[in-house]
């Protein structure tokens, strides 16, 4: 899984992500109160700050600089 967030305009972002083995794509995100709101697969989702522990993914446990969409989908910076 990976996530690249690129600012494209004031309050808008390009989100390039692979959220599982079968789902990858590029989505338009917009500033929201607690993160970046975007639509994927007909669902409105929120990308928000989290810890690795909050993602529920054991391989991200202990990491602190992360983003998550929902439990089981999280992305942390390397290094």
Biopython code that builds the backbone (N, CA, C, O; Angstrom):
import numpy as np
from Bio.PDB.StructureBuilder import StructureBuilder

atoms = [
    (1, "UNK", "N", (0.847, -1.179, 0.000)),
    (1, "UNK", "CA", (0.000, 0.000, 0.000)),
    (1, "UNK", "C", (0.886, 1.234, 0.000)),
    (1, "UNK", "O", (1.953, 1.247, 0.614)),
    (2, "UNK", "N", (0.433, 2.270, -0.695)),
    (2, "UNK", "CA", (1.198, 3.518, -0.714)),
    (2, "UNK", "C", (0.242, 4.687, -0.901)),
    (2, "UNK", "O", (-0.897, 4.520, -1.337)),
    (3, "UNK", "N", (0.730, 5.860, -0.564)),
    (3, "UNK", "CA", (-0.034, 7.097, -0.707)),
    (3, "UNK", "C", (0.925, 8.223, -1.048)),
    (3, "UNK", "O", (1.942, 8.404, -0.378)),
    (4, "UNK", "N", (0.602, 8.979, -2.087)),
    (4, "UNK", "CA", (1.315, 10.205, -2.435)),
    (4, "UNK", "C", (0.294, 11.333, -2.438)),
    (4, "UNK", "O", (-0.706, 11.264, -3.153)),
    (5, "UNK", "N", (0.536, 12.366, -1.647)),
    (5, "UNK", "CA", (-0.351, 13.527, -1.569)),
    (5, "UNK", "C", (0.365, 14.703, -2.211)),
    (5, "UNK", "O", (1.463, 15.075, -1.796)),
    (6, "UNK", "N", (-0.264, 15.291, -3.232)),
    (6, "UNK", "CA", (0.325, 16.415, -3.945)),
    (6, "UNK", "C", (-0.645, 17.585, -3.939)),
    (6, "UNK", "O", (-1.742, 17.465, -4.483)),
    (7, "UNK", "N", (-0.269, 18.733, -3.330)),
    (7, "UNK", "CA", (-1.133, 19.923, -3.424)),
    (7, "UNK", "C", (-1.226, 20.364, -4.883)),
    (7, "UNK", "O", (-0.212, 20.432, -5.577)),
    (8, "UNK", "N", (-2.448, 20.665, -5.351)),
    (8, "UNK", "CA", (-2.615, 21.093, -6.746)),
    (8, "UNK", "C", (-3.229, 22.482, -6.855)),
    (8, "UNK", "O", (-3.043, 23.149, -7.873)),
    (9, "UNK", "N", (-3.933, 22.923, -5.868)),
    (9, "UNK", "CA", (-4.542, 24.254, -5.839)),
    (9, "UNK", "C", (-4.874, 24.564, -4.392)),
    (9, "UNK", "O", (-4.760, 23.704, -3.519)),
    (10, "UNK", "N", (-5.280, 25.788, -4.146)),
    (10, "UNK", "CA", (-5.623, 26.194, -2.790)),
    (10, "UNK", "C", (-6.702, 25.280, -2.218)),
    (10, "UNK", "O", (-7.860, 25.343, -2.632)),
    (11, "UNK", "N", (-6.320, 24.434, -1.267)),
    (11, "UNK", "CA", (-7.274, 23.552, -0.608)),
    (11, "UNK", "C", (-7.614, 22.284, -1.365)),
    (11, "UNK", "O", (-8.532, 21.566, -0.969)),
    (12, "UNK", "N", (-6.897, 21.982, -2.450)),
    (12, "UNK", "CA", (-7.139, 20.758, -3.218)),
    (12, "UNK", "C", (-5.862, 19.936, -3.314)),
    (12, "UNK", "O", (-4.756, 20.475, -3.271)),
    (13, "UNK", "N", (-6.029, 18.630, -3.444)),
    (13, "UNK", "CA", (-4.895, 17.721, -3.469)),
    (13, "UNK", "C", (-5.142, 16.614, -4.476)),
    (13, "UNK", "O", (-6.286, 16.250, -4.748)),
    (14, "UNK", "N", (-4.071, 16.087, -5.022)),
    (14, "UNK", "CA", (-4.134, 14.863, -5.815)),
    (14, "UNK", "C", (-3.674, 13.746, -4.894)),
    (14, "UNK", "O", (-2.580, 13.818, -4.334)),
    (15, "UNK", "N", (-4.482, 12.726, -4.729)),
    (15, "UNK", "CA", (-4.160, 11.587, -3.875)),
    (15, "UNK", "C", (-3.936, 10.377, -4.771)),
    (15, "UNK", "O", (-4.878, 9.847, -5.361)),
    (16, "UNK", "N", (-2.705, 9.953, -4.867)),
    (16, "UNK", "CA", (-2.383, 8.747, -5.623)),
    (16, "UNK", "C", (-2.177, 7.650, -4.596)),
    (16, "UNK", "O", (-1.292, 7.755, -3.747)),
    (17, "UNK", "N", (-2.989, 6.593, -4.663)),
    (17, "UNK", "CA", (-2.907, 5.577, -3.614)),
    (17, "UNK", "C", (-3.213, 4.181, -4.116)),
    (17, "UNK", "O", (-3.936, 3.984, -5.092)),
    (18, "UNK", "N", (-2.636, 3.225, -3.415)),
    (18, "UNK", "CA", (-3.018, 1.828, -3.542)),
    (18, "UNK", "C", (-3.471, 1.430, -2.151)),
    (18, "UNK", "O", (-2.667, 1.337, -1.223)),
    (19, "UNK", "N", (-4.777, 1.195, -2.016)),
    (19, "UNK", "CA", (-5.346, 0.940, -0.696)),
    (19, "UNK", "C", (-5.426, -0.542, -0.348)),
    (19, "UNK", "O", (-5.548, -0.892, 0.826)),
    (20, "UNK", "N", (-5.360, -1.416, -1.345)),
    (20, "UNK", "CA", (-5.266, -2.859, -1.126)),
    (20, "UNK", "C", (-4.704, -3.486, -2.398)),
    (20, "UNK", "O", (-4.348, -2.770, -3.334)),
    (21, "UNK", "N", (-4.624, -4.787, -2.441)),
    (21, "UNK", "CA", (-3.997, -5.440, -3.598)),
    (21, "UNK", "C", (-4.722, -5.160, -4.906)),
    (21, "UNK", "O", (-4.099, -5.170, -5.968)),
    (22, "UNK", "N", (-6.030, -4.909, -4.851)),
    (22, "UNK", "CA", (-6.832, -4.737, -6.065)),
    (22, "UNK", "C", (-7.251, -3.300, -6.358)),
    (22, "UNK", "O", (-7.792, -3.028, -7.430)),
    (23, "UNK", "N", (-7.013, -2.379, -5.430)),
    (23, "UNK", "CA", (-7.539, -1.022, -5.595)),
    (23, "UNK", "C", (-6.412, -0.001, -5.611)),
    (23, "UNK", "O", (-5.739, 0.214, -4.604)),
    (24, "UNK", "N", (-6.215, 0.629, -6.771)),
    (24, "UNK", "CA", (-5.285, 1.754, -6.840)),
    (24, "UNK", "C", (-5.891, 2.783, -7.775)),
    (24, "UNK", "O", (-6.678, 2.456, -8.663)),
    (25, "UNK", "N", (-5.510, 4.034, -7.558)),
    (25, "UNK", "CA", (-6.035, 5.086, -8.405)),
    (25, "UNK", "C", (-5.582, 6.448, -7.928)),
    (25, "UNK", "O", (-4.832, 6.576, -6.960)),
    (26, "UNK", "N", (-6.053, 7.453, -8.625)),
    (26, "UNK", "CA", (-5.774, 8.840, -8.282)),
    (26, "UNK", "C", (-7.096, 9.528, -8.020)),
    (26, "UNK", "O", (-8.033, 9.395, -8.807)),
    (27, "UNK", "N", (-7.181, 10.258, -6.931)),
    (27, "UNK", "CA", (-8.419, 10.874, -6.470)),
    (27, "UNK", "C", (-8.177, 12.349, -6.175)),
    (27, "UNK", "O", (-7.057, 12.756, -5.865)),
    (28, "UNK", "N", (-9.225, 13.134, -6.272)),
    (28, "UNK", "CA", (-9.161, 14.557, -5.932)),
    (28, "UNK", "C", (-9.591, 14.702, -4.486)),
    (28, "UNK", "O", (-10.668, 14.245, -4.102)),
    (29, "UNK", "N", (-8.747, 15.339, -3.682)),
    (29, "UNK", "CA", (-9.061, 15.588, -2.286)),
    (29, "UNK", "C", (-9.250, 17.076, -2.036)),
    (29, "UNK", "O", (-8.693, 17.914, -2.745)),
    (30, "UNK", "N", (-10.037, 17.389, -1.025)),
    (30, "UNK", "CA", (-10.287, 18.783, -0.648)),
    (30, "UNK", "C", (-10.135, 18.928, 0.859)),
    (30, "UNK", "O", (-10.433, 18.012, 1.625)),
    (31, "UNK", "N", (-9.659, 20.115, 1.268)),
    (31, "UNK", "CA", (-9.541, 20.393, 2.701)),
    (31, "UNK", "C", (-10.861, 20.132, 3.407)),
    (31, "UNK", "O", (-11.931, 20.475, 2.904)),
    (32, "UNK", "N", (-10.769, 19.520, 4.578)),
    (32, "UNK", "CA", (-11.926, 19.280, 5.436)),
    (32, "UNK", "C", (-11.512, 19.618, 6.865)),
    (32, "UNK", "O", (-10.328, 19.809, 7.144)),
    (33, "UNK", "N", (-12.471, 19.690, 7.751)),
    (33, "UNK", "CA", (-12.208, 20.095, 9.137)),
    (33, "UNK", "C", (-11.116, 19.240, 9.797)),
    (33, "UNK", "O", (-10.279, 19.776, 10.523)),
    (34, "UNK", "N", (-11.111, 17.937, 9.562)),
    (34, "UNK", "CA", (-10.171, 17.057, 10.253)),
    (34, "UNK", "C", (-9.216, 16.325, 9.329)),
    (34, "UNK", "O", (-8.576, 15.358, 9.744)),
    (35, "UNK", "N", (-9.108, 16.772, 8.071)),
    (35, "UNK", "CA", (-8.214, 16.084, 7.151)),
    (35, "UNK", "C", (-8.492, 16.471, 5.713)),
    (35, "UNK", "O", (-8.740, 17.637, 5.405)),
    (36, "UNK", "N", (-8.446, 15.476, 4.834)),
    (36, "UNK", "CA", (-8.685, 15.677, 3.410)),
    (36, "UNK", "C", (-9.824, 14.745, 2.993)),
    (36, "UNK", "O", (-9.720, 13.526, 3.134)),
    (37, "UNK", "N", (-10.895, 15.318, 2.486)),
    (37, "UNK", "CA", (-12.064, 14.553, 2.057)),
    (37, "UNK", "C", (-11.912, 14.186, 0.581)),
    (37, "UNK", "O", (-11.489, 15.008, -0.232)),
    (38, "UNK", "N", (-12.268, 12.925, 0.239)),
    (38, "UNK", "CA", (-12.198, 12.467, -1.145)),
    (38, "UNK", "C", (-13.228, 11.373, -1.367)),
    (38, "UNK", "O", (-13.768, 10.814, -0.412)),
    (39, "UNK", "N", (-13.497, 11.071, -2.628)),
    (39, "UNK", "CA", (-14.451, 10.019, -2.972)),
    (39, "UNK", "C", (-13.723, 8.886, -3.676)),
    (39, "UNK", "O", (-12.913, 9.104, -4.577)),
    (40, "UNK", "N", (-14.036, 7.662, -3.240)),
    (40, "UNK", "CA", (-13.451, 6.464, -3.844)),
    (40, "UNK", "C", (-14.514, 5.374, -3.855)),
    (40, "UNK", "O", (-15.101, 5.061, -2.820)),
    (41, "UNK", "N", (-14.754, 4.808, -5.005)),
    (41, "UNK", "CA", (-15.715, 3.713, -5.103)),
    (41, "UNK", "C", (-17.117, 4.109, -4.700)),
    (41, "UNK", "O", (-17.864, 3.290, -4.164)),
    (42, "UNK", "N", (-17.489, 5.368, -4.953)),
    (42, "UNK", "CA", (-18.823, 5.834, -4.601)),
    (42, "UNK", "C", (-19.008, 6.176, -3.132)),
    (42, "UNK", "O", (-20.121, 6.487, -2.708)),
    (43, "UNK", "N", (-17.947, 6.125, -2.353)),
    (43, "UNK", "CA", (-18.004, 6.461, -0.922)),
    (43, "UNK", "C", (-17.208, 7.722, -0.658)),
    (43, "UNK", "O", (-16.127, 7.909, -1.216)),
    (44, "UNK", "N", (-17.742, 8.593, 0.197)),
    (44, "UNK", "CA", (-17.001, 9.766, 0.630)),
    (44, "UNK", "C", (-16.185, 9.372, 1.847)),
    (44, "UNK", "O", (-16.720, 8.858, 2.828)),
    (45, "UNK", "N", (-14.868, 9.621, 1.773)),
    (45, "UNK", "CA", (-13.936, 9.200, 2.814)),
    (45, "UNK", "C", (-13.125, 10.382, 3.317)),
    (45, "UNK", "O", (-13.075, 11.429, 2.673)),
    (46, "UNK", "N", (-12.488, 10.209, 4.475)),
    (46, "UNK", "CA", (-11.660, 11.247, 5.073)),
    (46, "UNK", "C", (-10.283, 10.680, 5.366)),
    (46, "UNK", "O", (-10.155, 9.693, 6.090)),
    (47, "UNK", "N", (-9.262, 11.295, 4.811)),
    (47, "UNK", "CA", (-7.869, 10.976, 5.097)),
    (47, "UNK", "C", (-7.456, 11.863, 6.261)),
    (47, "UNK", "O", (-7.510, 13.088, 6.150)),
    (48, "UNK", "N", (-7.042, 11.264, 7.378)),
    (48, "UNK", "CA", (-6.754, 12.060, 8.583)),
    (48, "UNK", "C", (-5.474, 11.589, 9.257)),
    (48, "UNK", "O", (-5.008, 10.471, 9.040)),
    (49, "UNK", "N", (-4.926, 12.459, 10.068)),
    (49, "UNK", "CA", (-3.710, 12.153, 10.820)),
    (49, "UNK", "C", (-3.991, 11.032, 11.818)),
    (49, "UNK", "O", (-5.080, 10.944, 12.384)),
    (50, "UNK", "N", (-2.983, 10.174, 12.021)),
    (50, "UNK", "CA", (-3.133, 9.045, 12.939)),
    (50, "UNK", "C", (-1.749, 8.567, 13.365)),
    (50, "UNK", "O", (-0.728, 9.042, 12.869)),
    (51, "UNK", "N", (-1.742, 7.634, 14.277)),
    (51, "UNK", "CA", (-0.520, 6.906, 14.621)),
    (51, "UNK", "C", (-0.607, 5.534, 13.961)),
    (51, "UNK", "O", (-1.682, 5.109, 13.537)),
    (52, "UNK", "N", (0.499, 4.862, 13.880)),
    (52, "UNK", "CA", (0.481, 3.507, 13.345)),
    (52, "UNK", "C", (-0.429, 2.596, 14.145)),
    (52, "UNK", "O", (-1.108, 1.741, 13.577)),
    (53, "UNK", "N", (-0.451, 2.770, 15.458)),
    (53, "UNK", "CA", (-1.329, 1.953, 16.306)),
    (53, "UNK", "C", (-2.805, 2.178, 15.970)),
    (53, "UNK", "O", (-3.591, 1.231, 15.991)),
    (54, "UNK", "N", (-3.187, 3.414, 15.663)),
    (54, "UNK", "CA", (-4.583, 3.721, 15.353)),
    (54, "UNK", "C", (-5.043, 3.083, 14.042)),
    (54, "UNK", "O", (-6.237, 2.842, 13.864)),
    (55, "UNK", "N", (-4.117, 2.805, 13.121)),
    (55, "UNK", "CA", (-4.508, 2.211, 11.839)),
    (55, "UNK", "C", (-4.988, 0.774, 11.997)),
    (55, "UNK", "O", (-5.740, 0.272, 11.162)),
    (56, "UNK", "N", (-4.554, 0.115, 13.065)),
    (56, "UNK", "CA", (-4.913, -1.284, 13.266)),
    (56, "UNK", "C", (-4.045, -2.246, 12.466)),
    (56, "UNK", "O", (-4.325, -3.444, 12.429)),
    (57, "UNK", "N", (-3.004, -1.745, 11.830)),
    (57, "UNK", "CA", (-2.111, -2.585, 11.029)),
    (57, "UNK", "C", (-0.853, -2.886, 11.835)),
    (57, "UNK", "O", (-0.118, -1.972, 12.207)),
    (58, "UNK", "N", (-0.605, -4.160, 12.104)),
    (58, "UNK", "CA", (0.496, -4.524, 12.999)),
    (58, "UNK", "C", (1.859, -4.063, 12.490)),
    (58, "UNK", "O", (2.735, -3.757, 13.298)),
    (59, "UNK", "N", (2.064, -4.006, 11.169)),
    (59, "UNK", "CA", (3.371, -3.597, 10.640)),
    (59, "UNK", "C", (3.604, -2.089, 10.756)),
    (59, "UNK", "O", (4.716, -1.618, 10.519)),
    (60, "UNK", "N", (2.561, -1.326, 11.120)),
    (60, "UNK", "CA", (2.717, 0.112, 11.350)),
    (60, "UNK", "C", (2.762, 0.461, 12.840)),
    (60, "UNK", "O", (2.940, 1.624, 13.199)),
    (61, "UNK", "N", (2.602, -0.533, 13.697)),
    (61, "UNK", "CA", (2.598, -0.306, 15.144)),
    (61, "UNK", "C", (3.860, 0.432, 15.574)),
    (61, "UNK", "O", (4.961, 0.105, 15.131)),
    (62, "UNK", "N", (3.696, 1.422, 16.434)),
    (62, "UNK", "CA", (4.808, 2.186, 16.971)),
    (62, "UNK", "C", (5.210, 3.383, 16.119)),
    (62, "UNK", "O", (5.976, 4.231, 16.577)),
    (63, "UNK", "N", (4.712, 3.468, 14.896)),
    (63, "UNK", "CA", (5.038, 4.620, 14.042)),
    (63, "UNK", "C", (4.148, 5.800, 14.439)),
    (63, "UNK", "O", (3.041, 5.613, 14.943)),
    (64, "UNK", "N", (4.647, 7.015, 14.204)),
    (64, "UNK", "CA", (3.915, 8.190, 14.682)),
    (64, "UNK", "C", (3.480, 9.153, 13.586)),
    (64, "UNK", "O", (2.538, 9.916, 13.797)),
    (65, "UNK", "N", (4.117, 9.148, 12.442)),
    (65, "UNK", "CA", (3.823, 10.119, 11.382)),
    (65, "UNK", "C", (3.006, 9.429, 10.290)),
    (65, "UNK", "O", (3.537, 9.048, 9.247)),
    (66, "UNK", "N", (1.705, 9.276, 10.549)),
    (66, "UNK", "CA", (0.859, 8.458, 9.689)),
    (66, "UNK", "C", (-0.422, 9.185, 9.298)),
    (66, "UNK", "O", (-0.807, 10.189, 9.896)),
    (67, "UNK", "N", (-1.062, 8.639, 8.274)),
    (67, "UNK", "CA", (-2.392, 9.047, 7.844)),
    (67, "UNK", "C", (-3.219, 7.784, 7.721)),
    (67, "UNK", "O", (-2.683, 6.715, 7.429)),
    (68, "UNK", "N", (-4.526, 7.897, 7.942)),
    (68, "UNK", "CA", (-5.393, 6.751, 7.781)),
    (68, "UNK", "C", (-6.723, 7.168, 7.175)),
    (68, "UNK", "O", (-7.154, 8.313, 7.312)),
    (69, "UNK", "N", (-7.370, 6.215, 6.498)),
    (69, "UNK", "CA", (-8.705, 6.426, 5.953)),
    (69, "UNK", "C", (-9.712, 5.766, 6.879)),
    (69, "UNK", "O", (-10.711, 6.381, 7.251)),
    (70, "UNK", "N", (-9.458, 4.528, 7.252)),
    (70, "UNK", "CA", (-10.299, 3.791, 8.190)),
    (70, "UNK", "C", (-9.444, 2.693, 8.797)),
    (70, "UNK", "O", (-8.324, 2.466, 8.339)),
    (71, "UNK", "N", (-9.937, 2.016, 9.803)),
    (71, "UNK", "CA", (-9.183, 0.940, 10.422)),
    (71, "UNK", "C", (-8.814, -0.080, 9.357)),
    (71, "UNK", "O", (-9.671, -0.544, 8.605)),
    (72, "UNK", "N", (-7.548, -0.420, 9.298)),
    (72, "UNK", "CA", (-7.063, -1.368, 8.310)),
    (72, "UNK", "C", (-6.513, -0.718, 7.045)),
    (72, "UNK", "O", (-6.021, -1.408, 6.152)),
    (73, "UNK", "N", (-6.596, 0.610, 6.970)),
    (73, "UNK", "CA", (-6.015, 1.327, 5.839)),
    (73, "UNK", "C", (-5.249, 2.527, 6.357)),
    (73, "UNK", "O", (-5.838, 3.549, 6.710)),
    (74, "UNK", "N", (-3.931, 2.398, 6.401)),
    (74, "UNK", "CA", (-3.099, 3.476, 6.907)),
    (74, "UNK", "C", (-1.794, 3.552, 6.163)),
    (74, "UNK", "O", (-1.357, 2.589, 5.532)),
    (75, "UNK", "N", (-1.179, 4.710, 6.245)),
    (75, "UNK", "CA", (0.050, 5.001, 5.521)),
    (75, "UNK", "C", (0.963, 5.803, 6.461)),
    (75, "UNK", "O", (0.535, 6.805, 7.033)),
    (76, "UNK", "N", (2.211, 5.368, 6.618)),
    (76, "UNK", "CA", (3.160, 6.067, 7.481)),
    (76, "UNK", "C", (4.393, 6.450, 6.673)),
    (76, "UNK", "O", (4.791, 5.750, 5.743)),
    (77, "UNK", "N", (4.988, 7.582, 7.053)),
    (77, "UNK", "CA", (6.240, 8.004, 6.403)),
    (77, "UNK", "C", (7.353, 7.065, 6.796)),
    (77, "UNK", "O", (7.435, 6.597, 7.932)),
    (78, "UNK", "N", (8.198, 6.806, 5.839)),
    (78, "UNK", "CA", (9.406, 6.008, 6.094)),
    (78, "UNK", "C", (10.522, 6.955, 6.528)),
    (78, "UNK", "O", (10.579, 8.111, 6.111)),
    (79, "UNK", "N", (11.397, 6.439, 7.368)),
    (79, "UNK", "CA", (12.573, 7.207, 7.733)),
    (79, "UNK", "C", (12.379, 8.078, 8.832)),
    (79, "UNK", "O", (13.306, 8.781, 9.234)),
]
sb = StructureBuilder()
sb.init_structure("model")
sb.init_model(0)
sb.init_chain("A")
sb.init_seg("    ")
for serial, (resi, resn, name, xyz) in enumerate(atoms, 1):
    if name == "N":
        sb.init_residue(resn, " ", resi, " ")
    sb.init_atom(name, np.array(xyz, "f"), 0.0, 1.0, " ", f" {name:<3s}", serial, name[0])
structure = sb.get_structure()
